[in-house]
Amino acid sequence: MQNVAGMSRALARLVAGGVRVVVTHGNGPQVGKIALQQDLCADRIPPMPFDASGAMSEGLIGYMLQQSLTNRLSEENISTPCVTVVTQVVVDPDDPAFGRPTKPVGDFYTARQAREIEQERGWTMVEDAGRGFRRVVPSPKPRDIVEWPAVRTLVDSGALVIAAGGGGVPVIRVRENGVTQLRGVEAVIDKDRASALVGRLIGADTLALLTDVDRVAVGYGTEEERWLDRVSLEEMKGYLDAGEFPPGSMGPKVESAISFLESGGSRAIITSTRRMVEAITQGGGTEVLAERAAASSQLLGA
């Protein structure tokens, strides 16, 4: 709740400044803990599948955010309604990610604990950046957002919408008796990729991806290290192709920024939470601009 309160104050500043906002969020620790609770009680209560745990975490964090945001907005005498949309995200059942689980979720364990868990529960466990071992689950790419028209309608009505929490609940489309049906699958979708897809579908202008650092660096950790301020889409694609952003670091955020801009967005920002408001309203962080946005900035002398 302390983390949510800090973010809510920043988001309320954006709303007060006239920015229409859709909020997405992660759920890595929470969904893993919910899944663990399900597993530990399995001898007494039938456990829910992992996609249900994702939906639980999306509702839980959404509730916390919309309550905190409502309180902050009320303090500013702003009547903007806040609403959470439990979001289903369509994935491809043939995505190769289902054969290669990579997304860490839940708590950290020692190597011995990890071996025991693999034997007892059948989970896939890997070491996570030297911090211990964690469970990994498949992370297929998002292909469509089932509820995006509802999100767009809510935004157009003036609501602050919280959607695609934790990357959304992964589902596949199947044909049964000549009718297309939705079915949940046990996976986790990368929140940055899902955010970029939501932004594209609802016609957002700017995508802000938040991380622990103010800007993105190339040559990170070397004598050639250089922090990026404003760059073009083509320049950022060149850095990505050159291997500057590995999959386990800035890779997904940079890929999501590029995907958003290639699909019609004007600006993608990668920055820290503390710099978010300034970066969105005045410029800052690492700004990646589509060609038309870059040309506009030059004409304005920005």
C-alpha positions in Angstrom: 0.0 0.0 0.0 2.9 2.4 0.6 4.2 1.7 -2.9 0.7 2.2 -4.3 0.3 5.5 -2.4 3.5 6.9 -3.9 2.5 6.0 -7.4 -1.0 7.3 -6.9 0.3 10.8 -5.9 2.3 10.9 -9.1 -0.6 9.7 -11.3 -2.9 12.2 -9.6 -0.5 15.0 -10.8 -0.8 13.8 -14.3 -4.6 13.7 -14.2 -4.7 17.2 -12.6 -2.6 18.4 -15.6 -5.2 17.1 -18.0 -3.5 13.9 -19.1 -5.7 10.9 -19.8 -4.2 7.9 -18.2 -4.4 4.1 -18.5 -2.4 2.3 -15.8 -0.8 -1.1 -16.1 1.3 -2.9 -13.5 3.3 -6.0 -12.7 2.3 -8.9 -10.4 5.5 -11.0 -10.1 5.7 -11.4 -6.3 1.9 -11.5 -5.8 0.9 -14.1 -8.4 3.7 -16.4 -7.2 2.6 -16.2 -3.6 -1.1 -16.8 -4.6 0.0 -19.9 -6.6 2.1 -21.1 -3.6 -0.9 -20.7 -1.3 -3.0 -22.8 -3.7 -0.4 -25.5 -3.8 0.2 -25.6 0.0 -3.6 -26.1 0.6 -4.1 -28.6 -2.2 -4.6 -31.5 0.1 -7.7 -29.7 1.6 -8.9 -27.3 -1.2 -8.7 -28.0 -4.9 -6.1 -25.6 -6.3 -6.9 -23.0 -8.9 -4.9 -23.0 -12.1 -2.2 -20.4 -12.7 -4.3 -18.2 -14.9 -6.8 -17.9 -12.1 -4.0 -16.9 -9.8 -3.2 -14.2 -12.3 -6.7 -13.0 -12.3 -6.8 -12.9 -8.5 -3.6 -10.8 -8.4 -5.0 -8.4 -11.1 -8.1 -7.9 -9.1 -6.2 -7.5 -5.8 -3.7 -4.9 -7.1 -6.3 -3.2 -9.2 -8.5 -2.7 -6.1 -5.5 -1.3 -4.1 -4.7 1.1 -6.9 -8.2 2.4 -7.6 -8.8 2.9 -3.9 -5.6 4.8 -3.5 -6.1 6.8 -6.7 -9.6 7.7 -5.7 -8.4 9.0 -2.3 -5.6 11.1 -3.9 -7.8 12.5 -6.5 -10.4 13.4 -3.9 -7.7 15.3 -2.0 -7.2 17.4 -5.1 -11.0 17.9 -5.6 -10.9 15.9 -8.8 -13.9 13.7 -9.6 -12.3 11.4 -12.2 -13.6 7.9 -11.6 -11.1 5.0 -11.3 -12.0 1.6 -12.6 -10.1 -1.8 -12.9 -10.7 -4.0 -15.9 -9.7 -7.6 -15.4 -8.2 -8.1 -18.8 -7.9 -11.2 -20.9 -4.9 -11.3 -23.3 -4.9 -13.6 -26.2 -1.8 -15.7 -26.9 -0.9 -18.3 -29.5 -1.2 -21.9 -28.2 1.7 -22.8 -30.5 4.0 -20.0 -29.1 7.4 -21.7 -28.4 7.4 -20.1 -25.0 5.2 -22.9 -23.7 8.1 -25.3 -24.3 10.6 -23.0 -22.6 9.4 -21.5 -19.3 11.4 -18.3 -18.6 9.3 -15.9 -16.5 10.3 -15.8 -12.8 7.4 -15.7 -10.3 7.1 -15.9 -6.5 9.6 -16.2 -3.7 13.3 -16.9 -3.8 14.7 -20.3 -2.6 18.1 -21.9 -1.9 19.5 -24.4 -4.4 18.5 -27.2 -2.0 15.0 -25.9 -1.6 14.7 -25.5 -5.4 15.6 -29.1 -6.0 13.1 -30.3 -3.5 10.3 -28.2 -5.0 11.1 -29.5 -8.5 10.8 -33.0 -7.2 7.7 -32.5 -5.0 5.7 -30.1 -7.2 7.0 -30.5 -10.7 7.9 -26.8 -11.0 10.7 -25.5 -13.2 13.2 -23.6 -11.0 16.1 -21.4 -12.2 18.6 -19.1 -10.5 17.5 -15.4 -10.8 20.4 -12.9 -11.1 22.3 -14.4 -8.2 19.5 -13.7 -5.7 18.4 -17.3 -5.4 16.2 -19.7 -7.2 12.6 -19.0 -8.4 9.9 -20.8 -10.2 9.6 -20.0 -13.9 6.5 -20.3 -16.1 5.9 -19.8 -19.8 5.8 -16.2 -21.1 4.1 -16.2 -24.6 3.8 -13.0 -26.6 0.5 -11.1 -26.4 -1.5 -11.1 -29.6 -4.8 -9.4 -28.8 -6.6 -7.8 -25.9 -10.2 -9.1 -25.4 -11.5 -6.1 -23.5 -9.6 -3.3 -25.3 -12.9 -1.7 -26.7 -14.2 -1.4 -23.2 -11.0 0.2 -22.0 -11.2 2.7 -24.9 -14.8 3.5 -24.1 -14.0 4.1 -20.4 -11.1 6.3 -21.2 -13.2 8.3 -23.6 -15.8 8.7 -20.9 -13.2 10.4 -18.6 -12.3 7.4 -16.4 -8.8 6.6 -15.2 -8.5 2.9 -16.2 -6.3 0.2 -14.7 -6.0 -2.6 -17.2 -3.7 -5.6 -18.2 -2.4 -5.9 -14.7 0.5 -8.4 -14.5 0.3 -8.5 -18.3 -3.3 -9.6 -18.2 -4.8 -13.1 -17.9 -3.4 -15.3 -20.7 -6.1 -17.0 -22.8 -6.3 -18.8 -26.1 -9.1 -18.9 -28.7 -10.5 -22.4 -29.6 -13.2 -23.6 -31.9 -15.9 -25.7 -30.3 -19.1 -26.7 -32.2 -18.4 -24.0 -34.7 -18.1 -21.3 -32.1 -14.9 -19.5 -30.9 -14.4 -19.8 -27.2 -11.8 -18.4 -24.8 -9.8 -20.7 -22.5 -7.3 -19.7 -19.9 -3.7 -21.1 -20.0 -1.1 -21.4 -17.3 1.4 -18.7 -18.2 2.5 -15.1 -17.5 2.6 -12.3 -20.1 5.3 -9.7 -20.0 3.7 -6.5 -18.6 5.7 -4.2 -20.9 4.7 -6.1 -24.1 1.0 -6.2 -22.9 1.2 -2.5 -22.1 2.5 -1.7 -25.6 -0.3 -3.7 -27.2 -3.0 -2.0 -25.0 -1.6 1.4 -26.0 -1.6 0.5 -29.7 -5.2 -0.8 -29.7 -6.7 2.2 -27.8 -4.7 4.7 -29.9 -2.5 6.1 -27.1 0.0 8.8 -28.0 2.6 8.1 -25.3 3.8 4.9 -23.6 5.7 5.3 -20.4 7.7 2.2 -19.2 8.9 2.5 -15.6 12.0 0.9 -14.2 14.6 1.5 -11.5 16.8 3.9 -13.4 16.2 7.4 -14.9 17.4 6.5 -18.4 18.6 3.7 -20.6 22.3 3.2 -21.2 24.3 1.7 -24.1 27.7 0.2 -23.4 26.4 -0.4 -19.8 29.1 -1.1 -17.3 32.0 -0.4 -19.7 34.2 2.6 -20.4 32.0 3.3 -23.4 28.8 3.6 -21.2 26.5 6.4 -22.5 23.1 7.3 -21.2 20.4 8.0 -23.8 18.2 11.0 -23.7 16.1 11.6 -26.9 16.6 9.1 -29.6 14.8 8.2 -32.9 13.0 4.9 -33.4 15.6 3.8 -36.0 18.5 4.6 -33.7 17.0 2.6 -30.9 16.3 -0.3 -33.2 20.0 -0.2 -34.2 21.0 -0.4 -30.6 18.7 -3.4 -30.0 20.0 -5.2 -33.1 23.5 -4.7 -31.9 22.8 -6.6 -28.6 22.9 -3.6 -26.3 19.8 -4.7 -24.4 19.8 -8.3 -23.3 16.5 -10.2 -22.7 17.1 -10.2 -18.9 17.7 -6.5 -18.6 16.2 -3.7 -20.7 15.4 -5.9 -23.7 11.6 -6.3 -23.2 11.1 -2.6 -22.4 13.1 -1.5 -25.5 11.3 -4.1 -27.7 7.9 -2.8 -26.3 8.8 0.8 -27.0 9.7 -0.1 -30.6 6.6 -2.1 -31.1 4.4 0.7 -29.8 6.0 3.3 -32.1 5.9 1.0 -35.1 2.2 0.5 -34.5 1.3 4.2 -34.6 2.4 5.7 -31.2 4.3 9.0 -31.2 6.5 8.7 -28.1 7.8 6.0 -25.8 9.5 6.9 -22.5 11.7 4.6 -20.3 12.4 6.2 -16.9 12.1 5.8 -13.2 8.9 6.3 -11.1 10.3 9.4 -9.5 10.9 11.0 -12.9 7.7 9.9 -14.5 5.6 13.0 -14.3 8.4 15.3 -15.4 9.3 13.0 -18.3 5.7 12.8 -19.6 4.8 16.4 -19.2 8.1 18.2 -19.9 10.4 15.6 -21.4 13.0 13.5 -19.8 14.2 9.9 -19.2 15.0 8.1 -22.4 12.5 9.3 -25.0 12.2 7.2 -28.2 10.4 9.2 -30.9 8.7 8.0 -34.0 10.0 9.8 -37.1 7.0 12.1 -37.4 7.2 13.0 -33.7 11.0 13.7 -34.0 10.3 16.0 -37.0 7.7 17.8 -35.1 10.0 18.3 -32.1 12.7 19.8 -34.4 10.2 22.2 -36.0 9.2 23.4 -32.5 12.8 23.9 -31.5 12.5 21.2 -28.7 
